[in-house]
């Protein structure tokens, strides 16, 4: 960081030059020592640095970004105190292998949708006489998805239970049983159980309303809800930048926002992936491409995956590192098949 201190403009050119240089050196030393100490002690500072690195290099080429990340990752690996930074950089290195489509759009939406934006949408539904049923229903399903991460097509086969009512999960809190919407041919549909801790009655009512709204709908009717959602959001946007994001907003955006908010809440990738119904936390990179290095932007509670279902989620980073280690060991254990002469 370059620090400059303005000297008296009426002074002779070299009158303050020595003092200016000395003050600059002292300030640089203070900043460096203070922040290095915080970086070594505080996991949050390490996460912030990783986020700063991602934002700073957002326009760099993939090769440049990977090279810089690898150097930093190697440095972090040399210090046990920097284990959090090492893990965050490892994730970024993996992500640079294949860039996620429309990343800037997803980041923009993650910054646009906050507590105030939701409040403005709610005001539209309450105050505008021209509100249609698709607009109202689109907002309901969008809001319920923000809190649960349920796929739009999963609402057809989702059940809400009160405390101790779910025979698959005995919990003192309300729970949500969700049948996974994405299954391979011939595969038995998986079920995940979400715990709705700290959910107020109004929020549980919104989830129940989403279930009742989607249940009688066809796939085509469900698709129309995204149009209704955009019509509500059109009243809530402020400025041309937000207007440009409108056409990208859809019901599935709430699922991605759920992932971003959960990561802002310092939940692990495995916990978030499990709540979304993924078998591996590797796919989470397509859902968490937002501004995750900041405080939560909304106050509503977030569903969390049960411990049993969380345990079924594979850790992509761990598997990737194990695979890479096996490859390196295989290379080291290879013998030269060419017979030696003589």
Order of alpha helices (4+ residues) and beta strands (2+ residues): alpha-alpha-alpha-alpha-alpha-alpha-alpha-beta-beta-beta-alpha-alpha-alpha-alpha-alpha-beta-alpha-alpha
